[in-house]
Amino acid sequence: MTSPAVRATGAWTVAADLPTASSWYGQHDGAVQLDAAGAVLVAGGADSASAALSQAALFDPVAGTWNVVGALRTPRRLHTLTRLAGGKVLVAGGLSGSAPGAPALASAELYDPATRSWTPTGALAGPRWGHAAALLPDGKVLVSGGTSIRSGTTTKALRSAELYDPIAGTWSAAGDMTDARTGHSAVVLAGGAALVCGGTAPVGTADDPALAFCELYDPVAGKWTPTGSLLRGRRLHQATKVSDQAVLVTGGAAPGAPGGGPFDPFSQRTAELYDLNSGTWKTVAPMPSGRALHRAVPFGAGKVLVVGGAASDRDEAGYRSAVLYDAATDTWSPVAGLATGRWAFAVAPLPSGRVLVTGGIARSGLAAADPAATELTATTEIFASEAGANPEADRGSNPDGEGGSDAVPGSDS
């Protein structure tokens, strides 16, 4: 007896290409939704040679087109991009130039939608890249961890955290985390508690170890406290708010290397759910297929859309597949796949329950036409759960302003 075929739901439609093909490797450096009309901003990122970009562009969801806006004053990648409560966008830190030895940045800039231009604002206490950023309920931005130069070309992960005050335009110390980390995720939950999880601590190897230790920042007390650890160490993962009390973590790079001890290719399929009340993680249903360097966004109440990714960033072609998680039933269901597989791309919600995906890396190494040249894509695609969704209807979304974790209209994030 054969099993019934499972039909993928929803559909992707092609929109205009980005003005410049770009990739975004960080957790919080991708697109942000600017307003209830659904305009989406991207800024910075890396080109095919890993050089930092200064380009910025604005997506018009009605026309389905990108418009070039004022360029960043400093090219940067592995920065953070955060929409502030007042509508401006803060970009902070990152790297300028290309690897290795690119200059680290402490500078920050503000994008003003009214003028479509960037102006300097207060600088971080020190340069950092690969850090996390989260908008707190009081309107301040919490930046935590990241990487900085130890000496010469060696690097170290940071324990320090800083708070940006948009009224004063300055940064202040937010207390040190218990552990140093970089490449981690940050999600704000009930009461303004900011959960940071996963990431790595550089140890001088090609594959730095993934971290399982998690912490909570209390904005009232101004302190960090340990909370339940992930059941698996994760890096290049995604952490997505499911409710004010819960966070879903998906995928990530498999620890170790093939034939090198702890390598577990099936770990990329795993997912975990954090409960703020108990401070613990539990295993939930695994994804149909594993992935890292993917993107995930809330998609309606208690649901998360996971898109694209790859097994790693070496000798890979980006995945086209997308899946939808339902926390109420602890199940995954397939949705229509991308026309262009990709990883390290930007994602943002749009009105009418749609999701925009743009840019990223399509192929690298032996999977590319030229193994010496990483292949970026400038293509843009828009997902709707129903093929008949009207791209010009219902502009009443609520931008959340947390970089790659913006809430989709209708979610409780």
Secondary structure, 3 states (H helix, E strand, C coil): CCCCCCCCECEEEEECCCCCCCECCCCCCCCEECCCCCCEEEECCECCCCCEECCEEEEECCCCEEEECCCCCCCEECCEEEECCCCCEEEECCECCCCCCCCECCCEEEEECCCCEEEEECCCCCCCECCEEEECCCCCEEEECCEEEEECCEEEEECCEEEEECCCCEEEECCCCCCCEECCEEEECHHHCEEEECCECCCCCCCCCEECCEEEEECCCCEEEEECCCCCCECCCEEEEEECCEEEEECCCCCCCCCCCCCCHHHHHCEEEEECCCCEEEEECCCCCCCECCEEEECCCCEEEEECCECCCCCCECCCCEEEEECCCCEEEEECCCCCCCECCEEEEECCCEEEEECCEEECHHHCCCCCCCEECCCEEEEECCCCCCCCCCCCCCCCCCHHHCCCCCCCC
